[in-house]
Amino acid sequence: MDLEINRQRFAIDVPADTPLLWVLREECALSGTKFSCGKGLCGACTVHINGQPMRSCVTPVSAAARSSITTIEGAANDPLLRLVQETWIEEDVVQCGYCQPGQIMAATALLRQNPKPDDNAIDAAMAGNLCRCGTYPRIRAAIHKAAAKLPLPKGAR
Amino acid sequence: MDRRRFLELSSAAVGGLLLGFELTPAVLADEASPKAAQDWAPNAWIRIDAAGALVFILDKTEMGQGVYATLPLLLAEELEVDPEQLRVEFAPADKKYGNPKNAGLQITGASTSLAVSYEPLRRAGAVLRELLRETAAERWQAALADCSAQKGQILHKDGRRLSYFELAEAASRRTLPKHVSLKAPQDFRLIGKSRLRPDSPLKVRGQAVFGLDISIPDLRVAIYIRSPRLGAKLASFRAEKAKSIPGVEDIVAVDQGVAIIAKRYWQARQAEEALDITWDETKAGDFDSAAIYEHVLHRSQERLATLSSEEELQKADIKATYTLPFLAHAAMEPINCTVRLSPELCEIWAPTQSPGIAQSLAADLTKLRLEQVKVTTTFIGGGFGRRLAQDFIEQAVRIAQTVQKPIKLIWSREEDFQHDFYRPTAAHALAITLGPDGHIAHWSHAIAGPSITANSYKKIVPALLPRWIPHEVKDSVGDFAAGYMGRKSRDPAATEGTLDSPYSWQKRDIYFDAVDYGVPVGYWRSVGHSGNAFVIETLMDELAFKAGIDPFVFRHMHLEKNQRAQRVLDELRKRSAWEQALPKGRFRGLAFHESFGTLCAEVVEISVSEGSQSFRVERVTAVVDCGRVVQPNIATAQISGGIVFGLSAALWGDITLTAGRVNQTNFHTYPIARMSDTPPIEVHFLDSEAEPTGLGEPGVPPLAPAIANALFGATKRRFRSLPLTL
């Protein structure tokens, strides 16, 4: 089957029920999306499917065919994702960094849908993304800071 | 890792083998024999490569605590380069990177990284800087005093300049300066001033290579199936159906489990479902949590009766017993390890906190020499002590040996929860007597529980022994050491924070009894302090209340000669607005604890619902004295992260067993704090000229007792077990 990932076409030959996560990591060499719980409980594997944040570890690859998939590696074509990544760096958010691709994908989806989220909206949108290092206070600060930089300048790519 | 006792034992058992290494001419001579004349490694931590790059070799594992930022910065401070001019590489396993505070083994643990690196890395930078100055002065036939170092160049006062790279070849032929002086703190350019973390760009773009991201040619995925019942052995298995799944290549018995090797992870997991395994449970554990608690409590009470006379027990002001649960590490990156074997070489890529132990373990298994085992440490997705145990390295090497293919062993989250090395359960029994002045006259304290030291020495001690000793002999020495340590009443991993508590109890009797339930136990962020601080600090609060003294004042009274501790408490009293009345339904609690050389006090503010059905942590204020703060931004993150880690344990942390099986399987049954559970956290550091001490762990211990003390305000009940429930 064909997949569109970060605006690139991938021809994949795997069983239809293979989780998208493993297709990204093992077939497409996109290892930025992380495996952690395997049951959709922690958010480390979050990617965007047609702009929606999805848990790739419990999404069969067949459900993502004929869709537009964006991963943490897709910032070149996604100015908002790039902005969120840059803000993460400015706010010194990361510790071990393992959950951060998922956190960033969840935050980007939130900001796309709600460019000025308050703390409650952030809590709700980020509740499914666990961080064992406890970087939450800085994640919150980074989301507010990224929101303050919106809207993106016209023509940003 | 445990420290003092470990060093004692290792020097006794192993003689002069364990030497922390210094920058000595011998080490340098060894290092200064470069592959090519252009590649030059003047010491163990820096290399000037043929292309002119300054490469910093990081000998500690980066697991979030920020060594990737702070350690290069220490060297850069004296070498007179910007940290960004250094390219960071992870050190291979090599005994020259032994950690003097961890028995000379190459281990990242016990919050020691900054403390052990602070002086040596600055000195290494200074020695190289002086060497480069001397080289330039000679080339220019100039006075040394006219040559200064700046941003990777030596400058002459007349404006001439040479880069370090241009000087490297000539410098490599010179003798190193013997005496260098280090900067006075007022001259620091870098130390004490926050810079952005250099690992962020890699991590936010998904480019950081964790163990799970290792990719080498012809790599296969391996999964390793063991019985969820602890101690069960493999009896037999039927693999016909599983083997027919596309991509599955091998299904083999390895030790007491079954390894499935496939091209892809998902194929291997499909095969697991089709696999039919029979376990031999005749010697398996059959404990239930309730039985363990009952037993361990009984042991602590028995011991208490021997520590104090009947009369003393009678007149004690407080008699109390506590029970603490097993806890899981639950690091976000699942356990994994990649191995490639050839007859002459064993290559390991692993997210490990103990590359030194991994190397010696693999050498023993493969019967190769130490130099033939190459261990590459990756970024690691959370350590918290879990990756000190090298069980997964052993499994991966054994699997690679069996199937003779390069493999990446990947555990599932379920396997991670069910085969952890848990923070041990413990029971504490205490009898405490106050003197007439309100001062604690007698602190009598019996602790019982599984011993981490006994568990881990089995694997650590063999790594300390000379290479010529046969594997089997090493194992029995390990078992002996473990048995010996397990009988120790002062096992440091169990008693830390009690025997050495800074409080001036007039008389203290503290005793630890090791009890083994066949549950693997290990080092968990803050180790023994995690439970001991809960017991001590909730009791200090209770005693203060009994004596009718403010909890800050009561602690002060017991720290009368400890000015550092008093400053921490005074600052926290101010920062937490302790005197200020709280609105209805809000309560505060205080706890203070010293661990890993760092003092940390926390005030927690909670809200309690009408009718005290539930509570929420609303705010945490922490004050810390960790000596000099090298990178304030990272230091704050470590304490704040420790508080969130402590919050998860205080509210939900509970690994339970039924018939020898761990009940928890994933984050739905072992919850950890989410963003919505995390309160605002304020962290303040005291100014200090003292050498830096650890920050990875000390934020954890005070959190649970501070919450429990706040809950007393709300409920008038004392809490003697964790997790905290109303």
Chai-1 contact restraints between the chains, C-beta under 6 A:
chainA,res_idxA,chainB,res_idxB,connection_type,confidence,min_distance_angstrom,max_distance_angstrom,comment,restraint_id
A,T18,B,W266,contact,1.0,0.0,6.0,A-B,restraint_1
A,W22,B,Y265,contact,1.0,0.0,6.0,A-B,restraint_2
A,W22,B,W266,contact,1.0,0.0,6.0,A-B,restraint_3
A,E26,B,R264,contact,1.0,0.0,6.0,A-B,restraint_4
A,S31,B,D213,contact,1.0,0.0,6.0,A-B,restraint_5
A,G32,B,G206,contact,1.0,0.0,6.0,A-B,restraint_6
A,S36,B,M332,contact,1.0,0.0,6.0,A-B,restraint_7
A,C37,B,R413,contact,1.0,0.0,6.0,A-B,restraint_8
A,C37,B,N666,contact,1.0,0.0,6.0,A-B,restraint_9
A,C37,B,F667,contact,1.0,0.0,6.0,A-B,restraint_10
A,G38,B,S412,contact,1.0,0.0,6.0,A-B,restraint_11
A,G38,B,R413,contact,1.0,0.0,6.0,A-B,restraint_12
A,K39,B,N666,contact,1.0,0.0,6.0,A-B,restraint_13
A,L41,B,N666,contact,1.0,0.0,6.0,A-B,restraint_14
A,L41,B,F667,contact,1.0,0.0,6.0,A-B,restraint_15
A,L41,B,H668,contact,1.0,0.0,6.0,A-B,restraint_16
A,C42,B,F667,contact,1.0,0.0,6.0,A-B,restraint_17
A,A44,B,M332,contact,1.0,0.0,6.0,A-B,restraint_18
A,I72,B,G206,contact,1.0,0.0,6.0,A-B,restraint_19
A,E73,B,G206,contact,1.0,0.0,6.0,A-B,restraint_20
A,Q85,B,V204,contact,1.0,0.0,6.0,A-B,restraint_21
A,W88,B,V204,contact,1.0,0.0,6.0,A-B,restraint_22
A,I89,B,S200,contact,1.0,0.0,6.0,A-B,restraint_23
A,I89,B,V204,contact,1.0,0.0,6.0,A-B,restraint_24
A,D92,B,L196,contact,1.0,0.0,6.0,A-B,restraint_25
A,D92,B,R197,contact,1.0,0.0,6.0,A-B,restraint_26
A,D92,B,N633,contact,1.0,0.0,6.0,A-B,restraint_27
A,V94,B,S200,contact,1.0,0.0,6.0,A-B,restraint_28
A,V94,B,K203,contact,1.0,0.0,6.0,A-B,restraint_29
A,Q95,B,G64,contact,1.0,0.0,6.0,A-B,restraint_30
A,Q95,B,G641,contact,1.0,0.0,6.0,A-B,restraint_31
A,C96,B,M63,contact,1.0,0.0,6.0,A-B,restraint_32
A,C96,B,G64,contact,1.0,0.0,6.0,A-B,restraint_33
A,C96,B,G381,contact,1.0,0.0,6.0,A-B,restraint_34
A,C96,B,G382,contact,1.0,0.0,6.0,A-B,restraint_35
A,G97,B,K203,contact,1.0,0.0,6.0,A-B,restraint_36
A,G97,B,A208,contact,1.0,0.0,6.0,A-B,restraint_37
A,Y98,B,M332,contact,1.0,0.0,6.0,A-B,restraint_38
A,Y98,B,E333,contact,1.0,0.0,6.0,A-B,restraint_39
A,Y98,B,G381,contact,1.0,0.0,6.0,A-B,restraint_40
A,C99,B,M332,contact,1.0,0.0,6.0,A-B,restraint_41
A,Q100,B,K203,contact,1.0,0.0,6.0,A-B,restraint_42
A,Q100,B,V204,contact,1.0,0.0,6.0,A-B,restraint_43
A,P101,B,G206,contact,1.0,0.0,6.0,A-B,restraint_44
A,D123,B,M675,contact,1.0,0.0,6.0,A-B,restraint_45
A,D123,B,S676,contact,1.0,0.0,6.0,A-B,restraint_46
A,M126,B,M675,contact,1.0,0.0,6.0,A-B,restraint_47
A,A127,B,R674,contact,1.0,0.0,6.0,A-B,restraint_48
A,A127,B,S676,contact,1.0,0.0,6.0,A-B,restraint_49
A,L130,B,I672,contact,1.0,0.0,6.0,A-B,restraint_50
A,R132,B,A331,contact,1.0,0.0,6.0,A-B,restraint_51
A,R132,B,M332,contact,1.0,0.0,6.0,A-B,restraint_52
A,R132,B,G382,contact,1.0,0.0,6.0,A-B,restraint_53
A,C133,B,G64,contact,1.0,0.0,6.0,A-B,restraint_54
A,C133,B,G641,contact,1.0,0.0,6.0,A-B,restraint_55
A,G134,B,G641,contact,1.0,0.0,6.0,A-B,restraint_56
A,G134,B,V644,contact,1.0,0.0,6.0,A-B,restraint_57
A,G134,B,F645,contact,1.0,0.0,6.0,A-B,restraint_58
A,Y136,B,M675,contact,1.0,0.0,6.0,A-B,restraint_59
A,Y136,B,T678,contact,1.0,0.0,6.0,A-B,restraint_60
A,P137,B,I681,contact,1.0,0.0,6.0,A-B,restraint_61
